[in-house]
Amino acid sequence: MKQENYHQLISWGRCSKRKADFVKIIQGLEEQTQEQREQTLMLKDEMGFQMFDNNDLFLNVDEACDFLRIKKSWLYQNHKISGMPSHNVGRKLLFKRSELAAWVLGQ
């Protein structure tokens, strides 16, 4: 904010009538923001959108090996044979952390 605009706001806020107008403007903006948040939440619910938590992150091969504490060579050789859940994105092999945890618990 420019220095002169800042001083205008300060002097404008000192006058009680203008201060009341200033407070009303801010309250109106806060109400609009709250309405927009509510509309966004309603749209997300309608679309079935769920926010990702840390368990739904995709892991690359190195991260999956660290998470499972296995060697990379074992993962490449046995991930299909063992039924390990994986996703191919182009040439990349990715794993969902939540799916890996469920797979380990189901073993």
C-alpha positions as CSV (number, residue, x, y, z in Angstrom):
1,M,0.0,0.0,0.0
2,K,1.3,3.4,-0.8
3,Q,2.4,5.6,2.1
4,E,-0.1,8.4,1.2
5,N,-3.0,5.9,1.0
6,Y,-2.1,4.5,4.4
7,H,-2.2,7.9,6.0
8,Q,-5.5,8.6,4.3
9,L,-6.9,5.4,5.8
10,I,-5.6,6.3,9.3
11,S,-7.0,9.9,9.2
12,W,-10.3,8.5,7.7
13,G,-10.5,6.0,10.5
14,R,-10.2,8.6,13.2
15,C,-13.5,10.3,12.4
16,S,-16.2,8.4,14.3
17,K,-18.8,8.5,11.4
18,R,-16.2,7.4,8.9
19,K,-14.9,4.9,11.3
20,A,-18.4,3.4,11.6
21,D,-18.6,3.3,7.8
22,F,-15.2,1.7,7.7
23,V,-16.3,-1.0,10.2
24,K,-19.5,-1.7,8.1
25,I,-17.4,-2.1,5.0
26,I,-15.1,-4.6,6.7
27,Q,-18.0,-6.5,8.2
28,G,-19.6,-6.7,4.7
29,L,-16.4,-8.1,3.3
30,E,-16.2,-10.7,6.0
31,E,-19.8,-11.8,5.4
32,Q,-19.0,-12.1,1.6
33,T,-16.0,-14.2,2.4
34,Q,-17.9,-16.5,4.7
35,E,-20.7,-16.9,2.1
36,Q,-18.0,-17.8,-0.5
37,R,-16.5,-20.3,1.8
38,E,-19.9,-21.9,2.4
39,Q,-20.6,-22.0,-1.3
40,T,-17.3,-23.6,-2.0
41,L,-17.9,-26.3,0.6
42,M,-21.4,-27.0,-0.8
43,L,-19.9,-27.4,-4.3
44,K,-17.2,-29.7,-3.0
45,D,-19.9,-31.9,-1.3
46,E,-22.0,-31.9,-4.5
47,M,-19.1,-33.0,-6.6
48,G,-18.0,-35.6,-4.1
49,F,-14.7,-33.9,-3.7
50,Q,-12.6,-34.9,-0.7
51,M,-9.5,-33.3,0.5
52,F,-6.4,-35.4,0.4
53,D,-4.9,-36.3,3.7
54,N,-1.3,-37.4,4.2
55,N,-2.3,-41.1,3.6
56,D,-3.5,-40.4,0.1
57,L,-0.2,-39.0,-1.2
58,F,1.4,-40.8,-4.1
59,L,4.9,-42.2,-3.4
60,N,7.5,-42.9,-6.0
61,V,9.6,-46.1,-5.9
62,D,12.2,-44.7,-3.5
63,E,9.6,-43.3,-1.1
64,A,7.6,-46.5,-1.2
65,C,10.7,-48.5,-0.4
66,D,11.5,-46.3,2.5
67,F,7.9,-46.5,3.7
68,L,7.8,-50.3,3.5
69,R,11.5,-50.7,4.5
70,I,12.3,-53.0,1.6
71,K,14.9,-53.0,-1.1
72,K,14.2,-51.3,-4.5
73,S,15.2,-54.5,-6.3
74,W,12.6,-56.6,-4.4
75,L,9.9,-54.0,-5.1
76,Y,10.6,-54.1,-8.9
77,Q,10.8,-57.9,-9.0
78,N,7.8,-58.7,-6.8
79,H,5.3,-55.8,-6.8
80,K,3.0,-57.5,-9.4
81,I,3.5,-61.0,-8.1
82,S,2.7,-60.1,-4.5
83,G,-0.4,-58.1,-5.5
84,M,1.1,-54.8,-4.2
85,P,-1.2,-51.9,-5.3
86,S,0.5,-49.7,-7.8
87,H,-0.3,-47.1,-10.5
88,N,1.6,-46.5,-13.7
89,V,1.7,-42.9,-14.9
90,G,3.5,-43.0,-18.1
91,R,6.7,-44.9,-17.4
92,K,6.6,-44.0,-13.7
93,L,5.5,-46.5,-11.0
94,L,3.6,-44.8,-8.2
95,F,2.0,-46.0,-5.0
96,K,-0.6,-44.6,-2.8
97,R,0.5,-44.5,0.8
98,S,-3.0,-45.5,2.1
99,E,-3.2,-48.5,-0.3
100,L,0.2,-49.7,0.7
101,A,-0.7,-49.5,4.4
102,A,-3.9,-51.5,3.8
103,W,-2.0,-54.0,1.7
104,V,0.5,-54.6,4.5
105,L,-2.2,-55.0,7.1
106,G,-4.1,-57.4,4.8
107,Q,-1.0,-59.7,4.4
